[in-house]
Structures are given as C-alpha cells and as structure tokens.
Amino acid sequence: MSPPLTKPTTTATTSIFSPSKPPPPLYSFLFLTALCFLGFFYTLHHSQNPKTTLQHATTLFLSSSSNSTISSYLHSLTLHPHLAGTSLSLDTVNYVSSHFRKLNLETHKKEYQVLLSYPVKSSLSAHFSNGSVVNFNMNEFVDSAESEKIVAPYHAYSPSGSVHAKVVFVNYGREVDYNALGVLGVNVSGCVVLVRKGGGLSRGGVVKIAESKGALAVLLYAEEGRLSGGVERGTVMRGVGDPLSPGWAGVEGGERLGLEDSEALERFPKIPSLPLSFGNADVILGSLGGRTMPPEWRDSGGGRSRVLKVGPGPTMVNFTYQGEKKLTIIHNVFAVIRGLEEPDRYVILGNHRDAWTYGAVDPNSGTAALLDIARRYALLLQNGWNPRRTIILGSWDAEEFGMVGSTEWVEQNLVNLGAKAVAYLNVDCAVQGPGFFAGATPQLDNLLIEVTKKVKDPDTEGGTVYEKWAAKNQVNTIQRLSGVDSDFAPFLQHAGIPSIDIYYGRDFPVYHTAFDSYEWMTKYADPLFHRHVAVAGIWGLLALHLADESILPFDYLSYVEQLQGHTGVLSNLLDQDISLHPLINSIQELASAAKEVEFEIKQLREQESRGNFIDLKLRALNDRLMLAERGFLDVEGLQGRQWFKHLIYGPPSDYEQKLDFFPGIADALSQSTSKSQQNRQAALQHEIWRVARAIQRATTALKGNLT
C-alpha cells in the first residue's frame, strides 16, 4: 500500500519535483508508470486468497499420487544392501541426489567424518552337559546373489571379547527381571546372559543393565524372528550422534575426541554382545537347568512352554566377537525449494537412507515416499506454485548407528535452525503393515488431524485416514516424541523444533534382518503400495500447510491441555510434601498467552480477508508461534546428559521409567530411592521448578514482549 500523500513543504533545496517548476513530461510518465506497476503487483499479490492457492496446490498434489512410481523408487533403492559408510551406500546417495537434480530442484550434499563400527568376525558354540557341542551358524540363510554383500549380524559399537561361561536366561533383561532371579537365588555375575528383546528396553539399555550385574557378555534374540529366521542387527551405543564429536559437528579436520577419552568411553558398552536368531537361542534355552522360570515370564512375549529353566548352565558357551571402529565419511543429501515470501523460514522433511541390509521397510519405504513428494512438488512448481516459506527435503545417513547424520547436521546448523526452522516432519519406516500411527509435539496435533481428513484411507473404500484412525482408537491417539528412536530426536530434544513422526504399522517380523527386502514388502506389508501413497500424502500435505499458510497452524491451547494432563499424572506419583504449584501456575500463564494468541489470530484473519497490508504483523506472530517451543529447552540440559535439552519431551535416564514426559523430573524420581528424604524432596522440587521456568520461557516467547 502506498504511503498517504503529504502537502509539499517549501525548502531551499531545488528539486526536479519542486512545485515551482513543473516536472518534465518524461519524468512524469516514468513516475506514473512506476506507481502503476507497484499498484498492479500489490493487487496481484494481496487480492489472492492464500487458502485458495493452498487448496489448488493440495488438489494437484493429491491427484498426482502414483503407487507404481513409489514402487519403482523402492525397487531401485533396495537392489543392494547399503550399510552406512560402505561403498554400496554410495549407490543410494547418487540415486537420491540424481533424482532431485532431474526434477530441477536445488540439490546439495553435506559430508561428515564420523566414527562407525563394523564386525570383523564372530563365533558362538554351546557345550552341553552330555558332552555334545553345537557350533552355531551366526548368519542368515538368504537365497540371494547379494548375500555375500550383507553385513554379518552384529551390534554396532560392541567391544571385542571372548568369553567361556555358563548361560542364564534373564527374560527381557530389566531390573525387575534380575530382581526376580535374585529371589530365586540366581546370580548372573560371571555368566553370559541370554535376553529376549522387548519390555521397553533398548539394546544399549539391555547391555548396560547386564554390565551392572556382573555379566560377561550378552546374547539378544527377537521372538518376532521365529518365522523368518532373521537376526536383528542394531546399535548398542548410548546417546546419539558421532561419539567423537559430542555437541559439535564431525567435520573433516575438526576437533575430535580420542577413543580413550572418558566422554567417548561412556558412550560405549564395556562387555561384548551379539544378536542371535530365534532358532539358535531356542537351542540354548531348551538345554538350561537350574531354577524354574518365574511363572509370570511364561505368559509374556509369547509364553514359550519349552523354556522351563533359567540356569545358570549347565550349558556353557564359547563366545567370541571381534569388531572395528573406524572414521568413515557419511553423506546427507538435500533438495531445497526456496520460499517466495519468507525464504529464511524452513519447513524440513526428513528420512534416513542407510539400512542394515536392503532396508525395504526400514528406512526406504520412507525414502521412496520422500522421492515421490519431491516429484509431486516439482509438478506443482511447473504449474506455477511457489511456497511462501522454504521447504527442505533431507535424506540422512547413518541413522542406524544412532541418528548420526541428522545429529551432525543439526549441531552444525544449530543457530540458524533455532532462529528459522518452522517444523521438522519425520518419516522413518513409512510402511511396516496396517494401521496409521503418529507422534507430534502438541501444537501440531490439530494440523495432523485435519490433514488426515484429506487423505484416502489405503485399506477402506471411500474412507479417510482420519476415519479409520479414529475408529480404531475411539480417539485419535497421538504419541509424544520422548524416545530416541529416529531422526526427530536432534531436532526436538536438542534444538527445540516442533516435530511430527508418522508411519503405517509397527513391530514387523523382519526388522533389521536380511529379509527386509522389496519382495517382503510386496508380499506382506503393502502389495499395492497404497499405504505408501497415504503416508506420502499426509507427509507432503503437512509440509504444504506449514509452508503456505499465512499464519502458522500451531495451537498452543492443545499444548496447555497436554501439560495439564502430564501434571495430573505426575501428582499421583509425588508425596504431598512436594509442591506442584510452580508447574500449575506456569501452565496457567501459558494458557492465558495461548488464548490471547488465538484472539490475535482471529483479528489478523479478519484484516487479511479485507485485503489489509499486515505482512509484518503476520511475520511477528509466526515467529512467536515458531519460537515458543524453544522456550522448553534448558541450556544446562538434563543432569548427566546435557545434550538432551528439552524439559518436556526427552528420554529418561532410567530405561524402565514409565514417565514419558518431564524427563528431568523422571530422572529425579528414579534416583530418589538412593537419597535421604530431605535430599529426595529437594531434587524433585528443583526439577519441578526447572520445568516451570521452561514453560514460563515458552509463554514469554509466545507473548513476544520483554518482561
């Protein structure tokens, strides 16, 4: 809008537009022409309804879906195993970057030098009480020309070692399981423990607890592999990112800890471990003597009647694992679609590309969906669409080793991401089977629900994803992102960026095995690739809304409701001597600020509909909506785990802690049993105050005013 005309003032300065001297005809013509052009472009820009533009993009995006195209992407991505840091992984790097370039998208790669871990050799034999010996084949029986390229089953970052000892079955390897063995008089010190996966523990958690009990080594098997014969690989490193550059990016030539540095050593287990097939584990389990298994163990995890005894022994095992840790180059690949009006605000879609073997489900079902989103966005661009904000498509490397690729990138770009990132949208295993699942930070709940109402359900004729999702759960259950199990962790838990994670199905039987192949996907998980289309539709539409809506679709009243629910759960766990008033008061302040923002949004929408020029007001409001999540970060981080800075959602230090929010408070609860009553109360009260202050920071950011 042009500024109002003011009455000319008389000055001593001579001007070509002075009233005392009429302007030359050429100057008048140029001036009027410039005004006409400005008026035309202003009218062109501001007469368009942003919702109409978004609706057109939405319609074109959904109508251009193609299950056969996604299928072809997945087939190409899974032709070979592509473990991070290996030569075969470069095939997928080139495939993804070439795809982006062919679509004429701005494409670049970012490399990091990080410490990864690989197997050299492993062996396991069982020596039974009757004198017989079984030498186990530790590999999978894969009928494929590519089988020699598949990495042998191993646990990344396991130390090398050899052990000859009796075996004890410890169920899921939780503290409660060791306590049950203690009641039976079974001591695992000096033994090899055999553990079945489950019970909420990570592999690293299983090994850490076994280590604390005096076990010499860990054998871990997954009951889901009983049908496939697969062996589940995985990492046992603690924490995320490159262990030699904790908190900063592992760039070539940069600072790097030594392998013997205490900060690096605490990330690695001290006892060796190996994954086992269900069949090999079953042989050992059936040979154990000693004490009878606790009855509650028989009913969990499939209730296997053959396992009646827990040991120790009399079966002995000879266990050997030799591995190597080496500095390796990894590659993140990006496509960038620059925003037309706010190019310095970023909506990021991310999926990791590396896999333990072929990775059809994990992660390349997500990679195929990402490539299809890129194809559809390119089609939108060809039809005249440009996003308001910049969209970044990120293909991460080395996620399987502990979110390494995404973490290094976040650490390197922390300041810019903190100031400019609108949201991070993650997909890992896009399709594992039936059923839609989602996790999000609460201000994105309503957006997620609205988008699922626009996407066809892949398994129901005429229905939407939302309808099937709601019918299954009675309510739309949205999980919270407190785990450290995919690439949203660095974005949310370290950088405080609002995040979403979506996927179809869970707990698929070929997870991290050599049988996670294109053939398995087409036979079991998604034969017609309709679920892939649904995930790509939801994922791509989420980004379109976040990139194109004039006012960011964030709802902090939803966050308030969630925080109130968390506080209610917490109140049932605390003594009456511990006050929750700081927390309750801070949530009330956030609620008040959120209501004020809702009113402000309503007013701005009315002004926008009347064609008023409010771009600067929108920019200021959107920044407050975007930055409020950063308020939940604490510069000191969680005690003993400073990298994790989010005080609302993050992992507790106790692997068995049931509180999946307020991680600092959860830690204080877990550690309180070893403290006096006074110290216990003081520690808990301090953590409550820390969370209250974090919520106050978020409130201040949302208001946008200095105190």
Sequence and secondary structure as in RCSB ss.txt:
>XXXX:A:sequence
MSPPLTKPTTTATTSIFSPSKPPPPLYSFLFLTALCFLGFFYTLHHSQNPKTTLQHATTLFLSSSSNSTISSYLH
SLTLHPHLAGTSLSLDTVNYVSSHFRKLNLETHKKEYQVLLSYPVKSSLSAHFSNGSVVNFNMNEFVDSAESEKI
VAPYHAYSPSGSVHAKVVFVNYGREVDYNALGVLGVNVSGCVVLVRKGGGLSRGGVVKIAESKGALAVLLYAEEG
RLSGGVERGTVMRGVGDPLSPGWAGVEGGERLGLEDSEALERFPKIPSLPLSFGNADVILGSLGGRTMPPEWRDS
GGGRSRVLKVGPGPTMVNFTYQGEKKLTIIHNVFAVIRGLEEPDRYVILGNHRDAWTYGAVDPNSGTAALLDIAR
RYALLLQNGWNPRRTIILGSWDAEEFGMVGSTEWVEQNLVNLGAKAVAYLNVDCAVQGPGFFAGATPQLDNLLIE
VTKKVKDPDTEGGTVYEKWAAKNQVNTIQRLSGVDSDFAPFLQHAGIPSIDIYYGRDFPVYHTAFDSYEWMTKYA
DPLFHRHVAVAGIWGLLALHLADESILPFDYLSYVEQLQGHTGVLSNLLDQDISLHPLINSIQELASAAKEVEFE
IKQLREQESRGNFIDLKLRALNDRLMLAERGFLDVEGLQGRQWFKHLIYGPPSDYEQKLDFFPGIADALSQSTSK
SQQNRQAALQHEIWRVARAIQRATTALKGNLT
>XXXX:A:secstr
           SS  TT TTS   HHHHHHHHHHHHHHHHHHHHHHSS HHHHHHHHHHHHHHT  HHHHHHHHH
HHTSS   TTSTTHHHHHHHHHHHHHHTT EEEEEEEEEEEEEEEEEEEEEE TTS EEE   S    STTGGGS
  S EET   EEEEEEEEE TT  HHHHHHHHHTT   TTSEEEEES TT  HHHHHHHHHHTT SEEEEE GGG
GTT     EE  SSSS TTSTTS   TTS    TT HHHHTTS SS EEEE HHHHHHHHTT  BSB  HHHHTS
TT  TT  B BS S EEEEEEEEEEEEEEEEEEEEEE  SSEEEEEEEEEEE   SSS TTTTHHHHHHHHHHHH
HHHHHHHTT   SEEEEEEEES GGGTSHHHHHHHHHTHHHHHHHEEEEEE SSSBSSSSEEEEE GGGHHHHHH
HHTTSB TTSTT BHHHHHHHHHSS   B   S SSTHHIIIIIT   EEEEEE    TTTTSTT SHHHIIIII
 TT HHHHHHHHHHHHHHHHHHH SS    HHHHHHHHHHHHHHHHTTS TTS  HHHHHHHHHHHHHHHHHHHH
HHHHHHHHHTT   HHHHHHHHHHHHHGGGGGB TT BTTBTT  BSSS   SSTT    S HHHHHHHHHGGGS
 HHHHHHHHHHHHHHHHHHHHHHHHHHHT   
